[in-house]
Amino acid sequence: MPRFEDFSFPSSTGKNTIHARCCLPDGEIRGVVQIAHGIAEYIDRYDPFMSFLAEHGFVAVGNDHLGHGKSITAPEEQGIFAENDGWLRVLDDMAKLHEITKAKYPGVPYIFFGHSMGSFLTRHYVILHPEQPDLVILCGTGHQPALMVAGGNAMARLAVRKNGVRGSGEQLNKIAFGSYTKGIENVRTPYDWLNRISEEVDKYINDPLCGFVPCAGLFRDMMGGIKFITDQKNIAQMNKKTPVLFISGGADPVGENGKGVERAYRAFLKAGLQDVTMKLYPGARHEILLEINHEEVFNDVLHWLEKRFH
């Protein structure tokens, strides 16, 4: 049976402590999968996927980003990365977790897995550290046109100028997520875009560590990150030999029901990456690791990994 262990390490902010979690296999270790979670959630929600990976010989590890999950020690910390350079601080924390984990498990393949906002962070990370990942998996990602990114970035920066880093992100939240239930029949909650399973949606809604409204500063930080990762010049800095897998729900609004995922896929090919794979799951919504077809997704990830180890 795989076993879970929790640990912590100092954040790059110099004042926060980052909570991390890993799931360890029983037998031989075939590789490490480092997971970056999405906005307004936390790493424990990945337990079923981490267990699956560990059952198949992979150490699964991830941390709660700044302002998320158990990396929060005071209520006012929820939904904010940092006063300055928050996105880069989160990337630095991911680098620290990589350093800690790589030292424990040297000589095995190291895989980065990012979901949603975590996929944007992962995309930024592998541009900054092209030598680190052996494989990259991007789940529930998107790739908005440059004009939309510029507009979102300008709005978030204006909100911070007006109300400060800790100012309300309510308006930005509405703009970012408000239209996501459009096209869903018989909408029951504002979060139906996450999953076709009502119980999973309710679990998310009833979890105080999920679904909170991030501060204006976090939106500014994230939009700056998205601007960076959608710039073709930056994508070209990635290691061309690193295999990349895109997986997403075909009815996931974050990826524009597949259109944004295809845009990212084509941008990676244009940058000269030699092994890029994309799989869209028809009808599946945003959280495909918790969706009706999650077992299919788990097995597809495993199959893709194993194919590249031989």
C-alpha positions in Angstrom: 0.0 0.0 0.0 1.3 3.5 -0.9 1.8 5.8 2.1 1.3 9.5 2.4 3.7 11.8 4.2 3.3 15.5 5.0 6.3 17.9 5.4 7.1 21.6 5.1 9.8 23.9 4.0 10.5 27.6 4.2 9.0 29.7 1.3 11.2 31.9 -0.9 9.3 34.9 0.7 11.4 34.4 3.8 8.3 34.6 6.1 5.9 31.8 5.0 6.1 28.0 5.5 5.1 25.8 2.6 3.1 22.7 3.2 3.9 19.7 1.0 2.6 16.2 0.7 4.0 13.1 -1.0 2.8 9.6 -1.7 5.4 6.9 -1.6 5.4 3.5 -3.5 6.1 0.2 -1.7 8.7 -1.1 -4.0 11.1 0.1 -6.5 10.9 3.8 -7.5 10.5 4.3 -11.2 10.2 8.1 -11.2 9.0 11.2 -9.5 5.9 13.2 -10.4 5.8 16.8 -9.0 2.3 18.2 -9.1 1.3 21.9 -9.2 -2.3 22.5 -8.2 -4.8 25.0 -9.5 -6.2 28.3 -8.2 -8.4 28.3 -5.0 -7.7 24.6 -4.2 -4.9 22.6 -2.6 -2.7 19.5 -3.0 -4.7 17.0 -0.8 -7.4 17.0 -3.5 -4.9 15.1 -5.7 -4.7 12.1 -3.2 -6.5 9.6 -5.5 -4.2 10.5 -8.5 -1.1 10.4 -6.2 -2.1 7.0 -4.8 -2.5 5.7 -8.3 0.9 6.9 -9.3 2.5 5.4 -6.2 0.8 2.1 -6.9 2.6 2.1 -10.2 6.0 2.9 -8.7 6.1 6.7 -8.9 6.8 9.1 -6.0 4.0 11.7 -6.2 4.8 15.0 -4.5 3.3 18.5 -4.5 2.9 21.6 -2.3 0.2 24.0 -1.4 1.1 27.3 -3.2 1.4 30.5 -1.2 -2.1 31.7 -0.1 -3.5 28.2 -0.5 -4.3 25.1 1.6 -2.1 24.4 4.6 0.5 27.0 3.5 -1.9 29.5 5.0 -1.2 30.3 8.7 -3.6 33.3 9.1 -7.0 34.0 7.4 -5.7 37.2 5.7 -3.1 35.0 3.8 -5.8 33.2 1.8 -5.8 34.1 -1.9 -2.6 36.2 -2.0 0.8 35.0 -3.2 3.0 37.8 -1.9 3.2 41.6 -1.7 5.7 41.6 -4.6 6.6 39.2 -7.4 4.1 36.7 -6.1 4.2 34.5 -9.2 8.0 34.2 -9.1 7.9 33.4 -5.4 5.5 30.5 -6.2 7.9 29.3 -8.9 10.8 29.5 -6.5 8.9 27.3 -4.0 8.3 24.8 -6.8 12.1 24.9 -7.5 12.8 24.3 -3.8 10.4 21.3 -3.7 12.2 19.9 -6.8 15.6 20.4 -5.1 14.4 18.6 -2.0 12.8 15.7 -3.9 15.6 15.3 -6.5 18.1 14.9 -3.7 16.0 12.2 -2.1 15.4 10.3 -5.3 18.4 10.9 -7.7 18.8 9.0 -10.9 15.2 8.4 -11.8 13.0 10.3 -14.3 11.5 13.5 -13.0 8.1 14.6 -14.3 6.3 17.9 -13.8 2.5 17.8 -13.8 0.5 21.0 -13.6 -3.3 21.4 -13.5 -5.1 24.6 -14.4 -3.2 27.6 -12.8 -0.7 24.9 -12.0 -0.3 24.2 -15.7 0.5 27.9 -16.3 3.0 27.8 -13.5 4.5 24.6 -14.9 4.8 26.1 -18.3 6.6 29.1 -16.9 8.8 26.8 -14.8 10.0 24.7 -17.7 10.9 27.8 -19.7 13.1 29.0 -16.7 14.5 25.5 -16.0 14.7 23.7 -19.4 17.3 21.3 -18.0 15.2 20.0 -15.1 12.1 18.0 -16.3 12.4 14.7 -18.1 8.7 14.9 -19.0 5.9 17.4 -18.7 2.2 16.9 -18.3 -0.2 19.9 -18.7 -3.7 19.3 -17.5 -6.7 21.6 -17.9 -4.6 24.3 -19.5 -5.5 27.2 -21.8 -3.9 29.6 -24.2 -5.7 32.8 -24.8 -5.0 35.1 -27.8 -2.5 37.9 -27.0 -5.1 40.7 -27.1 -7.2 39.0 -24.5 -4.2 38.3 -22.3 -3.1 42.0 -22.6 -6.6 43.1 -21.6 -6.8 40.9 -18.6 -3.3 41.9 -17.5 -4.2 45.6 -17.8 -7.4 45.2 -15.8 -5.7 43.3 -13.0 -2.9 45.8 -12.8 -5.4 48.7 -12.6 -7.3 46.9 -9.8 -4.1 46.6 -7.8 -3.3 50.3 -8.4 -6.7 51.3 -7.2 -7.2 49.0 -4.2 -3.8 47.5 -3.4 -2.4 44.0 -3.7 -4.8 42.8 -1.0 -7.8 44.6 -2.6 -10.9 42.7 -3.6 -10.6 40.4 -6.6 -14.4 40.0 -6.8 -14.8 41.9 -10.1 -11.8 40.2 -11.7 -13.1 36.8 -10.4 -16.4 37.4 -12.2 -14.7 38.4 -15.4 -12.4 35.3 -15.2 -14.9 32.7 -14.2 -18.4 34.2 -14.6 -19.1 32.8 -18.0 -17.8 29.3 -17.4 -21.2 27.7 -16.9 -22.5 29.0 -20.3 -23.4 26.1 -22.5 -24.0 23.8 -19.6 -27.6 22.5 -19.5 -29.6 22.6 -16.2 -26.9 24.5 -14.3 -27.2 23.8 -10.6 -24.3 25.8 -9.1 -21.8 28.4 -10.4 -19.2 25.6 -10.1 -20.8 23.1 -12.5 -18.1 23.8 -15.0 -15.6 21.9 -12.8 -17.2 18.4 -13.0 -20.2 16.4 -14.3 -20.4 14.7 -10.8 -22.7 16.7 -8.6 -21.1 15.2 -5.4 -17.7 16.4 -6.4 -19.0 19.9 -7.1 -20.7 20.0 -3.7 -17.5 18.8 -2.0 -15.6 21.7 -3.6 -18.3 24.2 -2.6 -18.4 23.0 1.0 -14.6 23.0 1.4 -13.4 26.3 3.1 -10.1 25.8 1.3 -11.7 25.8 -2.1 -13.5 28.4 -4.3 -12.4 31.5 -2.4 -12.1 34.8 -4.3 -8.4 35.6 -4.8 -7.0 39.1 -4.1 -6.4 41.5 -6.9 -2.7 40.9 -6.5 -3.0 37.2 -7.3 -4.9 38.0 -10.5 -2.2 40.5 -11.5 0.5 38.0 -10.7 -1.2 35.2 -12.7 -2.0 37.4 -15.7 1.6 38.4 -15.8 2.6 34.8 -15.8 0.1 33.9 -18.5 1.4 36.8 -20.6 4.9 35.4 -20.3 4.0 31.8 -21.1 1.9 32.7 -24.2 4.7 34.7 -25.8 6.2 32.5 -28.6 9.7 33.8 -27.9 9.5 32.4 -24.3 8.0 29.1 -25.4 11.0 28.7 -27.7 13.3 28.7 -24.6 12.0 25.2 -23.6 14.1 22.1 -24.1 13.1 20.9 -27.5 13.7 17.2 -26.5 11.4 17.3 -23.4 8.2 15.2 -24.2 5.0 17.1 -23.3 1.5 15.7 -22.9 -1.6 18.0 -23.0 -4.8 16.5 -21.4 -8.0 18.3 -21.0 -11.8 18.0 -20.9 -13.5 18.6 -24.2 -16.1 20.7 -22.3 -13.5 22.5 -20.2 -14.1 26.3 -20.4 -10.5 27.1 -19.2 -9.3 25.5 -22.5 -12.2 27.0 -24.5 -13.6 23.5 -24.9 -10.4 22.3 -26.5 -9.6 25.4 -28.7 -7.2 26.9 -26.2 -5.5 23.6 -25.6 -5.0 23.1 -29.4 -3.6 26.7 -29.5 -1.0 25.8 -26.8 -0.2 22.4 -28.6 0.4 24.2 -31.9 2.6 26.9 -30.1 4.8 24.1 -28.7 5.2 22.5 -32.1 6.0 25.8 -33.6 8.7 26.3 -31.0 10.3 23.1 -32.3 9.4 20.6 -29.5 9.9 17.2 -30.9 7.4 15.1 -28.8 4.1 16.8 -28.1 0.9 14.8 -27.5 -2.6 16.1 -26.9 -5.7 14.3 -25.7 -9.1 15.8 -25.2 -11.9 13.9 -23.4 -15.3 14.5 -25.0 -17.9 15.8 -22.5 -15.4 16.0 -19.6 -15.2 19.3 -17.7 -12.3 21.0 -15.9 -11.2 18.6 -13.1 -10.6 15.5 -15.2 -8.6 13.9 -12.3 -11.9 13.8 -10.4 -14.3 13.4 -13.3 -16.6 10.5 -14.3 -13.8 9.2 -16.6 -10.9 9.8 -14.2 -9.7 6.1 -14.4 -9.3 6.5 -18.1 -7.3 9.7 -17.6 -5.1 8.0 -14.9 -4.4 5.1 -17.2 -3.6 7.3 -20.2 -1.1 9.3 -18.2 0.5 6.0 -17.0 0.7 4.6 -20.5 2.2 7.8 -21.9 4.9 7.8 -19.1 5.7 4.1 -19.6 6.0 4.5 -23.4 8.7 7.1 -22.9 10.7 5.1 -20.4 11.5 2.3 -22.8 
